[in-house]
Amino acid sequence: MRLGINLGYWGAGMDGDNLAVAKEADKLGYDVCWAAEAYGSDAPTVLAWVAAQTERIDVGSAILQIPARQPAMTAMTAATLDSLSGGRFRLGLGVSGPQVSEGWYGVKFDKPLARTREYVEIVRKAMTRERLSYEGEHWTLPLPGGPGKPIKLTVHPEREHIPLYIAAIGPKNLEQTGEIADGALLIFPAAEHIEATAISHIRAGREKAGLTMDGFDVCPTLPISLGADADVPALADMFRPYTALYVGGMGSRKQNFYNQLAQRMGYEKEAAEIQDKYLSGDKAGAGAAVPQQLIDSTTLLGSVERIADRMQAYAASGVTTLTLAPAGFTLDERLASLRAGTEALERAGLA
């Protein structure tokens, strides 16, 4: 099992620390460094900045938002980043959510599966550097009846096949991801639930495409915080606002994919309470309503030995790249969590 890191969003007050974390991960032999975007910092700029100051670690978008860019633009960005980084770029895509898609980008959040499939097909075709033409429900290239003509990418990417990941949560999206992508970016993954909530659906998609799980990268993200095992409840409390935000407030009452995931993990009553409190403005109450077990099972907390045991469980469940989000109030604490990740992987016999 490989290790990655996720820097999250740039501009959150830890930018200098994030670069130090990325450099340390590069030295420690981490496999990939992911950066995110929502409606603040964009991922490609951050990844270019990180790639320019690292040597070996891959850089990946987790995610580039599909409603933010035309697919041909995404192909241009991927080709450019892969060329500048010397073949170290990984393209992660996602549809975002209805509030961001419609409120920020002005793009209707409808038929996300069909849009994702067409988007991936266009990106892959553009990357081959053949003349681009496409006829679909959501994109037609060139536009009919106008001056446009099929053109091809002028940049020669480092690799024609750049690894393509999709951020997926729901069963249908996970199945399609297994069918059309090279990897899946997962969030809130509990080792004891990940087969039922994610991998079984990915496997079904692979089988549908006549493929096996060989070579497919199952890549969940987990916050990690180092401490004594006796302090795990206190460490878990650090992540109450984070969990409450996603389960309670990320999306509308009817369209919150993270809330639905928590329900599939057996937290139906708790997920409803978290959402009710969060959407009513009681964020503290929403955080208090998050079960400690939900936090503990979707993070890596405690001693190196405890983290190593958890890593073994993830590897046994089928995870191939474990992405860590090192937590801490200081840079030293975050770097300690980062180093604990590599030590735990070695102790688990997975390095």
Summary of the structure (lengths in Angstrom):
residues: 351
radius of gyration: 20.0
end to end distance: 6.8
largest distance: 69.1
contacts: 1205
relative contact order: 0.13
helix: 48%
strand: 15%
